[in-house]
Amino acid sequence: MVVGLDELLCLDGLIWFSSGDAASRKLQRSQSSICRTANSVANIFDLELVKGRPEWRLLGDIRLLNLERSVHQTFRWDRNLPIRIEAQYYSGPLFASDLGQDYLLGDFNLLNTRKPLEFLRSGIIDIWIGCHPDIPAPEDPDFACFPLTRLPTRLVVSPSHPLLRLGSDICLQDVSDYPCLALQDGAFPEVQKILTALGLWNTPSRMMRYNKKKWEDQTSDQVTVAYATSFTMSLFAGPMVVLPIEIPLEVGDTVVVKRAYADHSRFRSLLRNLKDRAVQLANQYEDVKLAF
């Protein structure tokens, strides 16, 4: 190995968690030590580590670094070192919060598919609990996907929203006249495609990492329409009302891993654990279906 496991973890942790403070908290090392080591590792690979807005990124040819990451990743899987897991902001706490010391967990705040897939491909993380339908295709040569749950998406508003005056006469055109929460263009392409076709992707957010105050709490203006599932209803600051309209958007949780590790004994053990948790959730929420 060109650099040690802990050294490369400082660099990858800084990129993964997006800040020295978050990396310090997760890796239990001082922020100054992490930043110093990360820059040293970047220099070894003739790379420049720079702070963007808001993410850290590397400038230069990262092919040699990714080869080193691949070696480290195989070593982690085979030597029982912590497996790194990232997940959606709502599914991480549901599925991964109590997995124990065999896992290094993300902050569950990435609000797009590009970053977790980039991290997964390069070996910064080992497993991603992604959101259907924005997951790799079944024929993807690099990734294997294992579905856990499926559930409907609902349109929800605050109890004082003007739309509720329409009662059962409400239609999609009525809803599209009001601002609907939306993420950055391209963050979740399949979800965006469905909602755009329905006229329900009309107030894009610039948020790249999950922040409750900038997402669910935005409905406090009493006119914004939000999307929710049984898994996310409890995240709103106050009570919300489900509009009497069904939309053709089914979402759910899917485990994504590199094909090289899909049959690894450690992954199979974790998958059994996650499926058990999915069964518990299906028993807890009547509209949650098992997808396996």
C-alpha positions in Angstrom: 0.0 0.0 0.0 1.2 3.5 -0.8 -0.5 5.0 2.2 -1.9 3.5 5.3 -5.6 2.8 6.0 -6.0 5.6 8.5 -4.2 8.1 6.3 -6.4 7.5 3.3 -9.5 7.5 5.6 -8.6 11.1 6.5 -8.7 12.2 2.9 -11.8 10.2 2.0 -13.6 11.1 5.2 -13.1 14.8 4.5 -14.6 14.3 1.0 -17.4 12.0 2.2 -18.5 14.1 5.2 -17.9 17.4 3.4 -16.3 19.3 6.4 -13.4 19.0 8.8 -15.8 19.3 11.7 -18.1 16.4 10.5 -15.1 14.2 9.6 -13.6 14.9 13.1 -16.8 13.8 14.7 -17.2 10.7 12.7 -13.5 9.6 12.7 -12.8 10.7 16.3 -9.7 12.6 15.4 -8.9 16.3 15.6 -9.9 18.4 12.7 -6.4 19.7 12.3 -4.9 16.2 12.2 -7.5 15.1 9.6 -6.9 18.1 7.3 -3.1 17.9 7.6 -3.1 14.1 6.8 -5.6 14.6 4.0 -3.4 17.2 2.3 -0.4 15.0 2.8 -2.1 12.0 1.1 -3.3 14.3 -1.8 0.3 15.4 -2.3 1.5 11.9 -2.5 -0.8 11.3 -5.5 0.1 14.7 -7.0 -3.4 16.0 -6.3 -4.7 19.3 -4.9 -7.4 19.1 -2.2 -9.7 22.2 -2.5 -12.8 23.3 -0.6 -15.6 24.1 -3.0 -19.2 25.3 -2.2 -19.9 23.3 -0.1 -17.9 20.1 -1.0 -14.3 19.2 -0.8 -12.9 17.9 -4.1 -9.6 16.8 -5.7 -7.9 18.5 -8.7 -5.8 16.3 -10.9 -5.7 12.7 -12.2 -7.3 10.5 -9.6 -6.7 7.1 -11.3 -3.8 6.1 -9.2 -5.7 7.2 -6.0 -8.7 5.1 -7.0 -6.5 2.0 -7.5 -5.2 2.6 -3.9 -8.8 2.9 -2.7 -9.7 -0.4 -4.4 -6.9 -2.1 -2.5 -8.0 -0.6 0.8 -11.6 -1.5 0.1 -10.8 -5.2 -0.5 -8.7 -5.2 2.7 -11.6 -3.7 4.7 -14.1 -6.3 3.4 -11.7 -9.3 4.0 -10.2 -8.2 7.3 -13.4 -7.4 9.1 -12.7 -3.7 9.2 -15.7 -1.3 9.4 -17.9 -1.3 6.3 -18.9 2.2 5.2 -22.6 2.8 4.6 -24.4 5.8 3.2 -28.2 6.2 2.9 -31.0 8.6 2.3 -31.8 11.1 5.0 -34.9 9.1 6.1 -33.8 5.6 5.4 -30.4 5.7 7.2 -32.0 6.1 10.7 -34.6 3.5 9.8 -32.2 0.8 8.6 -28.7 1.5 9.8 -28.7 3.5 13.0 -28.2 0.4 15.3 -25.9 -1.8 13.2 -23.0 -1.6 15.6 -19.2 -1.1 15.5 -18.7 -3.2 12.3 -19.9 -0.2 10.3 -18.9 3.4 9.7 -22.1 5.3 8.9 -22.5 8.5 6.8 -24.5 11.5 8.0 -27.3 10.4 5.7 -27.6 13.9 4.2 -26.7 13.5 0.5 -29.6 14.9 -1.6 -28.7 13.5 -5.0 -27.8 10.2 -6.6 -24.6 11.4 -8.2 -22.5 11.8 -5.0 -23.2 8.4 -3.4 -22.7 6.6 -6.7 -19.5 8.5 -7.2 -18.4 7.5 -3.7 -19.4 3.9 -4.2 -17.7 3.6 -7.6 -14.4 5.0 -6.2 -14.4 3.0 -3.0 -14.9 5.9 -0.6 -18.0 4.1 0.6 -18.9 0.4 0.4 -22.7 0.3 0.5 -25.5 2.8 -0.4 -29.1 2.4 0.6 -30.6 4.3 -2.3 -34.0 5.5 -3.3 -36.0 3.7 -5.9 -36.5 4.6 -8.8 -33.2 6.5 -8.9 -30.9 3.5 -8.6 -28.7 1.7 -11.1 -30.4 -0.4 -13.7 -30.4 -4.2 -13.3 -28.0 -4.6 -16.2 -25.5 -2.1 -14.7 -22.0 -3.7 -15.1 -20.6 -2.2 -11.8 -23.4 -2.3 -9.3 -25.8 -4.9 -7.9 -29.1 -3.8 -6.4 -31.2 -5.5 -3.8 -34.7 -4.0 -3.2 -36.1 -3.8 0.3 -39.3 -1.7 0.4 -41.7 0.1 -1.9 -44.4 2.6 -0.8 -46.5 5.4 -2.4 -45.6 9.1 -2.4 -48.3 11.4 -1.0 -48.9 15.2 -1.5 -49.2 16.9 1.9 -49.9 20.4 3.0 -50.3 22.3 6.3 -53.8 22.2 7.9 -54.4 25.8 6.9 -53.5 25.4 3.2 -56.0 27.0 0.8 -56.2 23.8 -1.2 -58.1 22.1 1.6 -61.1 24.4 1.0 -61.7 22.4 -2.3 -62.4 19.2 -0.4 -62.9 16.2 -2.6 -63.1 18.4 -5.8 -59.3 19.0 -5.8 -57.4 18.0 -8.9 -53.7 18.1 -10.0 -54.2 21.4 -11.8 -55.2 23.0 -8.5 -52.1 21.6 -6.8 -49.7 22.8 -9.6 -50.9 26.4 -9.1 -49.0 26.4 -5.7 -45.3 26.1 -5.1 -44.2 22.5 -4.7 -40.9 21.6 -3.1 -38.3 20.3 -5.5 -34.6 19.5 -5.3 -31.9 20.6 -7.7 -32.4 19.7 -11.3 -30.9 16.2 -11.9 -30.6 15.3 -8.2 -33.1 12.4 -8.6 -33.7 12.2 -12.4 -36.5 9.6 -12.4 -38.4 11.2 -9.6 -38.1 14.6 -11.3 -39.3 13.2 -14.6 -42.5 11.9 -13.0 -43.2 15.0 -11.0 -42.4 17.3 -13.8 -44.9 15.5 -16.0 -47.5 16.1 -13.4 -46.6 19.8 -13.0 -45.3 19.2 -9.5 -41.6 20.2 -9.8 -41.9 23.9 -9.8 -39.9 25.3 -7.0 -36.3 23.9 -7.2 -34.1 24.1 -4.1 -30.4 24.7 -4.2 -29.8 22.4 -1.2 -27.2 19.7 -1.8 -27.2 18.1 1.7 -30.3 17.4 3.8 -31.3 20.1 6.2 -34.7 19.7 7.9 -35.1 23.5 8.3 -34.6 24.0 4.6 -36.8 21.1 3.6 -39.8 19.9 5.6 -39.9 23.1 7.6 -40.4 25.1 4.4 -44.1 24.1 4.5 -44.6 26.5 7.4 -45.4 29.3 4.9 -48.8 27.5 4.7 -48.9 27.5 0.8 -46.1 25.1 -0.1 -47.1 21.6 -1.2 -44.7 18.9 -0.1 -44.1 15.3 -0.9 -44.1 12.7 1.9 -44.2 9.0 2.6 -45.1 7.0 5.7 -41.4 7.1 6.5 -41.1 10.9 6.3 -44.4 12.2 7.7 -42.9 12.5 11.2 -40.1 14.8 10.0 -42.4 17.8 9.6 -42.4 20.5 12.2 -46.2 20.2 12.7 -49.2 18.2 11.6 -49.7 17.7 7.9 -52.7 16.8 5.8 -52.5 14.3 3.0 -54.3 15.6 -0.1 -56.9 13.3 -1.6 -55.0 12.8 -4.8 -52.9 9.7 -5.8 -49.8 10.3 -7.9 -48.0 7.6 -9.9 -44.8 7.8 -7.9 -43.7 4.7 -6.0 -40.5 5.0 -4.0 -38.6 2.7 -1.7 -35.2 1.6 -0.4 -32.7 -0.5 -2.4 -29.3 -1.6 -1.2 -26.6 -0.9 -3.8 -23.1 -2.5 -3.7 -20.3 -3.2 -6.1 -20.9 -6.5 -7.9 -17.5 -7.6 -6.7 -18.8 -7.7 -3.1 -22.4 -8.8 -3.8 -21.7 -12.4 -2.7 -19.3 -11.6 0.1 -20.3 -13.2 3.3 -20.3 -9.9 5.2 -22.6 -8.3 2.7 -25.0 -11.3 2.8 -25.1 -11.1 6.6 -25.9 -7.3 6.4 -28.5 -7.9 3.7 -30.3 -10.4 5.9 -30.3 -7.8 8.7 -31.7 -5.1 6.5 -34.4 -7.4 5.1 -35.4 -8.2 8.7 -35.7 -4.5 9.3 -37.8 -4.1 6.2 -40.2 -6.8 7.4 -40.6 -4.9 10.7 -41.4 -1.6 8.8 -43.9 -3.4 6.6 -45.7 -4.6 9.7 -45.5 -1.1 11.2 -46.8 0.9 8.1 -49.8 -0.5 6.2 -48.8 1.0 2.9 -45.2 -0.3 2.9 -44.6 -3.4 0.7 -41.7 -5.7 0.7 -39.8 -5.8 -2.5 -37.9 -9.0 -2.2 
